[in-house]
Amino acid sequence: MNYRNLFSLVLPIGVLDYFDILDSTISDNKVDIYLVEKQIIPYGYSSDDVISHGYHKESIVQDFPFRDKSMYLHVKRRRWLVKKTEQVISRDLTLAASGTHISCDFATFLKGIYR
């Protein structure tokens, strides 16, 4: 069964464009979804310019609750090595609202409630 369509309804818009789902777990009070960044070379570079160079430390982002369960996205982002300069770069993706560990969509929702 293809769960991608179901996850596309649950995850923030655009996440599945850049991430693959490694795993998911459901317990009595929370849902954990494990994401790893796809091996897509960052815009402006080619395979001649960069090579995959491991991952950053996993980030955990809280998203909208799902069926009365807290939802956490465990995100592994790629690092890339620029061959000529040996500079380590990453794709510029913003999953969490500035200064928080919650998704941008969830932060906007909460701001609307508490205004």
N, CA, C and O atoms as a GROMACS GRO file, in nm:
protein
  460
    1MET      N    1   0.084  -0.118   0.000
    1MET     CA    2   0.000   0.000   0.000
    1MET      C    3   0.088   0.125   0.000
    1MET      O    4   0.192   0.127   0.066
    2ASN      N    5   0.048   0.228  -0.073
    2ASN     CA    6   0.123   0.353  -0.082
    2ASN      C    7   0.073   0.450   0.025
    2ASN      O    8  -0.036   0.505   0.014
    3TYR      N    9   0.154   0.470   0.129
    3TYR     CA   10   0.116   0.559   0.237
    3TYR      C   11   0.154   0.705   0.209
    3TYR      O   12   0.119   0.794   0.287
    4ARG      N   13   0.225   0.730   0.102
    4ARG     CA   14   0.271   0.865   0.069
    4ARG      C   15   0.154   0.963   0.061
    4ARG      O   16   0.163   1.075   0.111
    5ASN      N   17   0.044   0.922  -0.001
    5ASN     CA   18  -0.073   1.010  -0.012
    5ASN      C   19  -0.130   1.045   0.124
    5ASN      O   20  -0.169   1.159   0.148
    6LEU      N   21  -0.136   0.948   0.212
    6LEU     CA   22  -0.187   0.973   0.347
    6LEU      C   23  -0.094   1.066   0.422
    6LEU      O   24  -0.140   1.162   0.486
    7PHE      N   25   0.036   1.040   0.416
    7PHE     CA   26   0.131   1.127   0.485
    7PHE      C   27   0.129   1.269   0.428
    7PHE      O   28   0.152   1.365   0.501
    8SER      N   29   0.102   1.283   0.298
    8SER     CA   30   0.098   1.417   0.240
    8SER      C   31  -0.017   1.500   0.297
    8SER      O   32  -0.012   1.623   0.293
    9LEU      N   33  -0.119   1.436   0.351
    9LEU     CA   34  -0.230   1.507   0.416
    9LEU      C   35  -0.195   1.547   0.559
    9LEU      O   36  -0.251   1.643   0.612
   10VAL      N   37  -0.105   1.475   0.621
   10VAL     CA   38  -0.072   1.494   0.762
   10VAL      C   39   0.048   1.587   0.779
   10VAL      O   40   0.050   1.669   0.871
   11LEU      N   41   0.148   1.575   0.693
   11LEU     CA   42   0.271   1.652   0.707
   11LEU      C   43   0.256   1.793   0.651
   11LEU      O   44   0.169   1.818   0.567
   12PRO      N   45   0.341   1.886   0.697
   12PRO     CA   46   0.338   2.022   0.641
   12PRO      C   47   0.358   2.018   0.489
   12PRO      O   48   0.429   1.932   0.437
   13ILE      N   49   0.296   2.111   0.420
   13ILE     CA   50   0.302   2.117   0.274
   13ILE      C   51   0.448   2.127   0.228
   13ILE      O   52   0.525   2.207   0.281
   14GLY      N   53   0.483   2.045   0.130
   14GLY     CA   54   0.616   2.050   0.071
   14GLY      C   55   0.720   1.961   0.136
   14GLY      O   56   0.827   1.941   0.079
   15VAL      N   57   0.692   1.906   0.252
   15VAL     CA   58   0.791   1.824   0.322
   15VAL      C   59   0.830   1.703   0.237
   15VAL      O   60   0.948   1.669   0.229
   16LEU      N   61   0.734   1.639   0.174
   16LEU     CA   62   0.766   1.518   0.097
   16LEU      C   63   0.838   1.549  -0.034
   16LEU      O   64   0.885   1.457  -0.102
   17ASP      N   65   0.848   1.677  -0.071
   17ASP     CA   66   0.928   1.714  -0.188
   17ASP      C   67   1.077   1.697  -0.157
   17ASP      O   68   1.156   1.667  -0.247
   18TYR      N   69   1.114   1.716  -0.031
   18TYR     CA   70   1.256   1.714   0.007
   18TYR      C   71   1.294   1.601   0.102
   18TYR      O   72   1.413   1.577   0.124
   19PHE      N   73   1.195   1.531   0.158
   19PHE     CA   74   1.225   1.427   0.257
   19PHE      C   75   1.155   1.296   0.224
   19PHE      O   76   1.045   1.295   0.169
   20ASP      N   77   1.222   1.187   0.260
   20ASP     CA   78   1.162   1.054   0.254
   20ASP      C   79   1.124   1.014   0.396
   20ASP      O   80   1.188   1.058   0.492
   21ILE      N   81   1.022   0.933   0.408
   21ILE     CA   82   0.980   0.882   0.539
   21ILE      C   83   1.054   0.752   0.566
   21ILE      O   84   1.043   0.656   0.490
   22LEU      N   85   1.130   0.751   0.675
   22LEU     CA   86   1.203   0.630   0.713
   22LEU      C   87   1.116   0.537   0.795
   22LEU      O   88   1.118   0.415   0.777
   23ASP      N   89   1.038   0.597   0.886
   23ASP     CA   90   0.961   0.517   0.979
   23ASP      C   91   0.857   0.605   1.045
   23ASP      O   92   0.862   0.728   1.034
   24SER      N   93   0.764   0.542   1.112
   24SER     CA   94   0.667   0.615   1.195
   24SER      C   95   0.625   0.522   1.308
   24SER      O   96   0.617   0.400   1.291
   25THR      N   97   0.597   0.582   1.423
   25THR     CA   98   0.550   0.505   1.537
   25THR      C   99   0.432   0.578   1.599
   25THR      O  100   0.424   0.701   1.597
   26ILE      N  101   0.341   0.501   1.654
   26ILE     CA  102   0.223   0.557   1.719
   26ILE      C  103   0.213   0.494   1.857
   26ILE      O  104   0.217   0.372   1.871
   27SER      N  105   0.201   0.579   1.959
   27SER     CA  106   0.180   0.529   2.096
   27SER      C  107   0.048   0.588   2.147
   27SER      O  108  -0.026   0.652   2.072
   28ASP      N  109   0.021   0.567   2.274
   28ASP     CA  110  -0.106   0.614   2.330
   28ASP      C  111  -0.124   0.765   2.318
   28ASP      O  112  -0.237   0.812   2.299
   29ASN      N  113  -0.015   0.841   2.328
   29ASN     CA  114  -0.030   0.986   2.331
   29ASN      C  115   0.050   1.062   2.227
   29ASN      O  116   0.045   1.185   2.225
   30LYS      N  117   0.124   0.992   2.139
   30LYS     CA  118   0.198   1.066   2.038
   30LYS      C  119   0.225   0.985   1.912
   30LYS      O  120   0.220   0.862   1.910
   31VAL      N  121   0.253   1.062   1.805
   31VAL     CA  122   0.291   1.007   1.676
   31VAL      C  123   0.430   1.061   1.644
   31VAL      O  124   0.453   1.182   1.653
   32ASP      N  125   0.522   0.973   1.609
   32ASP     CA  126   0.657   1.013   1.569
   32ASP      C  127   0.676   0.973   1.423
   32ASP      O  128   0.652   0.858   1.385
   33ILE      N  129   0.719   1.069   1.343
   33ILE     CA  130   0.747   1.043   1.202
   33ILE      C  131   0.895   1.076   1.178
   33ILE      O  132   0.940   1.186   1.210
   34TYR      N  133   0.968   0.981   1.122
   34TYR     CA  134   1.112   0.994   1.100
   34TYR      C  135   1.137   1.025   0.953
   34TYR      O  136   1.102   0.947   0.865
   35LEU      N  137   1.200   1.140   0.928
   35LEU     CA  138   1.224   1.188   0.793
   35LEU      C  139   1.373   1.203   0.767
   35LEU      O  140   1.448   1.242   0.856
   36VAL      N  141   1.415   1.172   0.646
   36VAL     CA  142   1.554   1.193   0.604
   36VAL      C  143   1.551   1.270   0.472
   36VAL      O  144   1.473   1.240   0.382
   37GLU      N  145   1.639   1.370   0.463
   37GLU     CA  146   1.642   1.453   0.343
   37GLU      C  147   1.686   1.370   0.222
   37GLU      O  148   1.781   1.292   0.229
   38LYS      N  149   1.614   1.389   0.112
   38LYS     CA  150   1.647   1.318  -0.012
   38LYS      C  151   1.784   1.362  -0.063
   38LYS      O  152   1.831   1.472  -0.032
   39GLN      N  153   1.846   1.277  -0.140
   39GLN     CA  154   1.977   1.310  -0.197
   39GLN      C  155   1.957   1.389  -0.326
   39GLN      O  156   1.986   1.341  -0.436
   40ILE      N  157   1.907   1.510  -0.309
   40ILE     CA  158   1.887   1.602  -0.420
   40ILE      C  159   1.989   1.714  -0.403
   40ILE      O  160   1.988   1.782  -0.300
   41ILE      N  161   2.073   1.733  -0.498
   41ILE     CA  162   2.179   1.834  -0.488
   41ILE      C  163   2.116   1.972  -0.475
   41ILE      O  164   2.022   2.004  -0.548
   42PRO      N  165   2.167   2.056  -0.383
   42PRO     CA  166   2.111   2.190  -0.364
   42PRO      C  167   2.114   2.273  -0.493
   42PRO      O  168   2.202   2.258  -0.577
   43TYR      N  169   2.014   2.360  -0.505
   43TYR     CA  170   2.003   2.448  -0.620
   43TYR      C  171   2.131   2.529  -0.638
   43TYR      O  172   2.187   2.582  -0.542
   44GLY      N  173   2.176   2.538  -0.762
   44GLY     CA  174   2.295   2.616  -0.792
   44GLY      C  175   2.423   2.534  -0.796
   44GLY      O  176   2.530   2.587  -0.826
   45TYR      N  177   2.413   2.405  -0.766
   45TYR     CA  178   2.528   2.316  -0.767
   45TYR      C  179   2.500   2.198  -0.858
   45TYR      O  180   2.384   2.170  -0.890
   46SER      N  181   2.604   2.129  -0.899
   46SER     CA  182   2.588   2.006  -0.977
   46SER      C  183   2.668   1.895  -0.910
   46SER      O  184   2.741   1.918  -0.814
   47SER      N  185   2.654   1.775  -0.962
   47SER     CA  186   2.727   1.662  -0.904
   47SER      C  187   2.877   1.679  -0.922
   47SER      O  188   2.956   1.614  -0.853
   48ASP      N  189   2.918   1.765  -1.015
   48ASP     CA  190   3.061   1.794  -1.032
   48ASP      C  191   3.111   1.886  -0.921
   48ASP      O  192   3.230   1.887  -0.890
   49ASP      N  193   3.020   1.965  -0.861
   49ASP     CA  194   3.057   2.065  -0.759
   49ASP      C  195   3.056   2.009  -0.617
   49ASP      O  196   3.141   2.045  -0.536
   50VAL      N  197   2.959   1.922  -0.586
   50VAL     CA  198   2.940   1.879  -0.447
   50VAL      C  199   2.924   1.728  -0.436
   50VAL      O  200   2.888   1.659  -0.532
   51ILE      N  201   2.952   1.678  -0.314
   51ILE     CA  202   2.926   1.539  -0.283
   51ILE      C  203   2.852   1.534  -0.149
   51ILE      O  204   2.867   1.623  -0.065
   52SER      N  205   2.773   1.430  -0.131
   52SER     CA  206   2.704   1.412  -0.004
   52SER      C  207   2.808   1.394   0.106
   52SER      O  208   2.908   1.324   0.087
   53HIS      N  209   2.782   1.458   0.221
   53HIS     CA  210   2.883   1.461   0.328
   53HIS      C  211   2.819   1.433   0.464
   53HIS      O  212   2.848   1.501   0.563
   54GLY      N  213   2.733   1.332   0.469
   54GLY     CA  214   2.672   1.293   0.595
   54GLY      C  215   2.548   1.375   0.630
   54GLY      O  216   2.485   1.436   0.543
   55TYR      N  217   2.516   1.375   0.759
   55TYR     CA  218   2.393   1.440   0.806
   55TYR      C  219   2.422   1.530   0.927
   55TYR      O  220   2.519   1.510   1.000
   56HIS      N  221   2.336   1.628   0.944
   56HIS     CA  222   2.337   1.708   1.066
   56HIS      C  223   2.274   1.625   1.177
   56HIS      O  224   2.212   1.522   1.151
   57LYS      N  225   2.289   1.671   1.300
   57LYS     CA  226   2.224   1.607   1.413
   57LYS      C  227   2.072   1.614   1.391
   57LYS      O  228   2.020   1.714   1.342
   58GLU      N  229   2.003   1.507   1.427
   58GLU     CA  230   1.856   1.502   1.410
   58GLU      C  231   1.789   1.617   1.484
   58GLU      O  232   1.824   1.647   1.598
   59SER      N  233   1.693   1.680   1.418
   59SER     CA  234   1.610   1.783   1.481
   59SER      C  235   1.472   1.725   1.505
   59SER      O  236   1.424   1.643   1.427
   60ILE      N  237   1.409   1.767   1.612
   60ILE     CA  238   1.273   1.722   1.641
   60ILE      C  239   1.182   1.844   1.640
   60ILE      O  240   1.204   1.940   1.715
   61VAL      N  241   1.081   1.840   1.556
   61VAL     CA  242   0.988   1.951   1.538
   61VAL      C  243   0.848   1.904   1.574
   61VAL      O  244   0.802   1.801   1.524
   62GLN      N  245   0.781   1.979   1.660
   62GLN     CA  246   0.643   1.944   1.695
   62GLN      C  247   0.550   2.005   1.592
   62GLN      O  248   0.564   2.122   1.555
   63ASP      N  249   0.456   1.927   1.544
   63ASP     CA  250   0.360   1.972   1.444
   63ASP      C  251   0.218   1.964   1.502
   63ASP      O  252   0.201   1.931   1.619
   64PHE      N  253   0.119   1.994   1.420
   64PHE     CA  254  -0.021   1.987   1.462
   64PHE      C  255  -0.050   1.852   1.526
   64PHE      O  256  -0.004   1.749   1.477
   65PRO      N  257  -0.126   1.851   1.634
   65PRO     CA  258  -0.170   1.722   1.691
   65PRO      C  259  -0.251   1.645   1.586
   65PRO      O  260  -0.316   1.705   1.499
   66PHE      N  261  -0.247   1.514   1.596
   66PHE     CA  262  -0.320   1.430   1.502
   66PHE      C  263  -0.404   1.330   1.581
   66PHE      O  264  -0.349   1.248   1.654
   67ARG      N  265  -0.535   1.337   1.566
   67ARG     CA  266  -0.626   1.247   1.639
   67ARG      C  267  -0.600   1.249   1.789
   67ARG      O  268  -0.591   1.144   1.853
   68ASP      N  269  -0.587   1.369   1.844
   68ASP     CA  270  -0.563   1.391   1.987
   68ASP      C  271  -0.429   1.336   2.035
   68ASP      O  272  -0.411   1.308   2.154
   69LYS      N  273  -0.335   1.320   1.945
   69LYS     CA  274  -0.201   1.275   1.981
   69LYS      C  275  -0.102   1.383   1.939
   69LYS      O  276  -0.116   1.443   1.832
   70SER      N  277  -0.002   1.409   2.022
   70SER     CA  278   0.105   1.500   1.984
   70SER      C  279   0.179   1.441   1.865
   70SER      O  280   0.197   1.319   1.858
   71MET      N  281   0.222   1.525   1.772
   71MET     CA  282   0.297   1.476   1.656
   71MET      C  283   0.435   1.538   1.654
   71MET      O  284   0.450   1.660   1.666
   72TYR      N  285   0.535   1.453   1.638
   72TYR     CA  286   0.673   1.498   1.633
   72TYR      C  287   0.738   1.449   1.504
   72TYR      O  288   0.727   1.332   1.468
   73LEU      N  289   0.806   1.540   1.435
   73LEU     CA  290   0.880   1.507   1.315
   73LEU      C  291   1.028   1.501   1.352
   73LEU      O  292   1.084   1.598   1.400
   74HIS      N  293   1.089   1.386   1.330
   74HIS     CA  294   1.231   1.365   1.356
   74HIS      C  295   1.301   1.382   1.221
   74HIS      O  296   1.288   1.298   1.132
   75VAL      N  297   1.376   1.490   1.208
   75VAL     CA  298   1.427   1.531   1.077
   75VAL      C  299   1.580   1.518   1.071
   75VAL      O  300   1.652   1.573   1.154
   76LYS      N  301   1.627   1.443   0.971
   76LYS     CA  302   1.772   1.432   0.944
   76LYS      C  303   1.798   1.505   0.812
   76LYS      O  304   1.750   1.466   0.706
   77ARG      N  305   1.878   1.614   0.824
   77ARG     CA  306   1.911   1.694   0.706
   77ARG      C  307   2.051   1.661   0.657
   77ARG      O  308   2.141   1.634   0.736
   78ARG      N  309   2.068   1.664   0.528
   78ARG     CA  310   2.196   1.631   0.465
   78ARG      C  311   2.295   1.748   0.473
   78ARG      O  312   2.257   1.865   0.480
   79ARG      N  313   2.420   1.712   0.471
   79ARG     CA  314   2.529   1.807   0.452
   79ARG      C  315   2.593   1.773   0.319
   79ARG      O  316   2.596   1.657   0.277
   80TRP      N  317   2.644   1.875   0.252
   80TRP     CA  318   2.711   1.859   0.124
   80TRP      C  319   2.849   1.922   0.132
   80TRP      O  320   2.866   2.025   0.198
   81LEU      N  321   2.946   1.864   0.066
   81LEU     CA  322   3.081   1.917   0.063
   81LEU      C  323   3.108   1.974  -0.076
   81LEU      O  324   3.097   1.904  -0.176
   82VAL      N  325   3.144   2.104  -0.080
   82VAL     CA  326   3.183   2.167  -0.207
   82VAL      C  327   3.327   2.124  -0.233
   82VAL      O  328   3.417   2.154  -0.155
   83LYS      N  329   3.347   2.053  -0.343
   83LYS     CA  330   3.477   1.991  -0.371
   83LYS      C  331   3.592   2.092  -0.379
   83LYS      O  332   3.698   2.070  -0.320
   84LYS      N  333   3.572   2.203  -0.449
   84LYS     CA  334   3.681   2.299  -0.470
   84LYS      C  335   3.723   2.369  -0.342
   84LYS      O  336   3.843   2.387  -0.317
   85THR      N  337   3.627   2.409  -0.261
   85THR     CA  338   3.658   2.491  -0.143
   85THR      C  339   3.656   2.412  -0.013
   85THR      O  340   3.700   2.462   0.091
   86GLU      N  341   3.606   2.289  -0.017
   86GLU     CA  342   3.588   2.204   0.101
   86GLU      C  343   3.494   2.268   0.203
   86GLU      O  344   3.500   2.238   0.322
   87GLN      N  345   3.407   2.357   0.155
   87GLN     CA  346   3.305   2.418   0.240
   87GLN      C  347   3.188   2.322   0.253
   87GLN      O  348   3.147   2.259   0.156
   88VAL      N  349   3.133   2.310   0.375
   88VAL     CA  350   3.017   2.226   0.400
   88VAL      C  351   2.892   2.314   0.389
   88VAL      O  352   2.883   2.418   0.454
   89ILE      N  353   2.798   2.271   0.306
   89ILE     CA  354   2.674   2.348   0.286
   89ILE      C  355   2.554   2.258   0.314
   89ILE      O  356   2.565   2.136   0.322
   90SER      N  357   2.437   2.322   0.328
   90SER     CA  358   2.310   2.252   0.346
   90SER      C  359   2.203   2.327   0.269
   90SER      O  360   2.216   2.447   0.243
   91ARG      N  361   2.100   2.257   0.235
   91ARG     CA  362   1.985   2.320   0.169
   91ARG      C  363   1.918   2.411   0.271
   91ARG      O  364   1.909   2.376   0.389
   92ASP      N  365   1.871   2.526   0.227
   92ASP     CA  366   1.805   2.621   0.316
   92ASP      C  367   1.657   2.584   0.326
   92ASP      O  368   1.576   2.623   0.242
   93LEU      N  369   1.624   2.509   0.430
   93LEU     CA  370   1.486   2.468   0.454
   93LEU      C  371   1.446   2.513   0.594
   93LEU      O  372   1.520   2.494   0.690
   94THR      N  373   1.329   2.573   0.605
   94THR     CA  374   1.280   2.616   0.734
   94THR      C  375   1.159   2.532   0.771
   94THR      O  376   1.051   2.549   0.715
   95LEU      N  377   1.178   2.442   0.865
   95LEU     CA  378   1.068   2.357   0.910
   95LEU      C  379   1.009   2.405   1.041
   95LEU      O  380   0.890   2.385   1.067
   96ALA      N  381   1.093   2.469   1.124
   96ALA     CA  382   1.045   2.516   1.255
   96ALA      C  383   1.037   2.668   1.255
   96ALA      O  384   1.120   2.736   1.194
   97ALA      N  385   0.938   2.720   1.325
   97ALA     CA  386   0.925   2.865   1.339
   97ALA      C  387   1.044   2.917   1.418
   97ALA      O  388   1.095   2.849   1.508
   98SER      N  389   1.088   3.036   1.385
   98SER     CA  390   1.204   3.097   1.448
   98SER      C  391   1.193   3.097   1.601
   98SER      O  392   1.093   3.144   1.656
   99GLY      N  393   1.296   3.045   1.666
   99GLY     CA  394   1.300   3.044   1.812
   99GLY      C  395   1.216   2.937   1.878
   99GLY      O  396   1.197   2.939   1.999
  100THR      N  397   1.164   2.843   1.799
  100THR     CA  398   1.078   2.739   1.854
  100THR      C  399   1.120   2.602   1.804
  100THR      O  400   1.213   2.589   1.725
  101HIS      N  401   1.049   2.501   1.851
  101HIS     CA  402   1.064   2.365   1.799
  101HIS      C  403   0.930   2.316   1.747
  101HIS      O  404   0.900   2.197   1.753
  102ILE      N  405   0.849   2.411   1.696
  102ILE     CA  406   0.720   2.374   1.637
  102ILE      C  407   0.719   2.417   1.492
  102ILE      O  408   0.788   2.512   1.454
  103SER      N  409   0.640   2.348   1.410
  103SER     CA  410   0.638   2.378   1.268
  103SER      C  411   0.584   2.518   1.244
  103SER      O  412   0.510   2.573   1.326
  104CYS      N  413   0.622   2.576   1.130
  104CYS     CA  414   0.577   2.712   1.095
  104CYS      C  415   0.425   2.718   1.088
  104CYS      O  416   0.365   2.814   1.137
  105ASP      N  417   0.362   2.617   1.027
  105ASP     CA  418   0.215   2.615   1.016
  105ASP      C  419   0.150   2.609   1.154
  105ASP      O  420   0.052   2.679   1.180
  106PHE      N  421   0.203   2.527   1.241
  106PHE     CA  422   0.148   2.513   1.376
  106PHE      C  423   0.167   2.643   1.454
  106PHE      O  424   0.077   2.684   1.528
  107ALA      N  425   0.281   2.709   1.439
  107ALA     CA  426   0.306   2.836   1.507
  107ALA      C  427   0.207   2.942   1.461
  107ALA      O  428   0.154   3.018   1.543
  108THR      N  429   0.181   2.948   1.332
  108THR     CA  430   0.084   3.044   1.278
  108THR      C  431  -0.055   3.017   1.335
  108THR      O  432  -0.126   3.110   1.373
  109PHE      N  433  -0.092   2.891   1.342
  109PHE     CA  434  -0.220   2.852   1.399
  109PHE      C  435  -0.231   2.896   1.545
  109PHE      O  436  -0.332   2.955   1.585
  110LEU      N  437  -0.128   2.869   1.624
  110LEU     CA  438  -0.129   2.906   1.765
  110LEU      C  439  -0.133   3.058   1.784
  110LEU      O  440  -0.200   3.107   1.875
  111LYS      N  441  -0.063   3.131   1.699
  111LYS     CA  442  -0.067   3.277   1.709
  111LYS      C  443  -0.209   3.328   1.687
  111LYS      O  444  -0.252   3.422   1.754
  112GLY      N  445  -0.282   3.265   1.595
  112GLY     CA  446  -0.419   3.305   1.567
  112GLY      C  447  -0.512   3.279   1.686
  112GLY      O  448  -0.604   3.356   1.710
  113ILE      N  449  -0.488   3.173   1.758
  113ILE     CA  450  -0.571   3.138   1.873
  113ILE      C  451  -0.546   3.232   1.991
  113ILE      O  452  -0.640   3.273   2.059
  114TYR      N  453  -0.420   3.266   2.014
  114TYR     CA  454  -0.384   3.341   2.134
  114TYR      C  455  -0.375   3.491   2.113
  114TYR      O  456  -0.324   3.561   2.200
  115ARG      N  457  -0.423   3.543   2.002
  115ARG     CA  458  -0.423   3.688   1.980
  115ARG      C  459  -0.544   3.751   2.040
  115ARG      O  460  -0.562   3.873   2.032
   0.00000   0.00000   0.00000
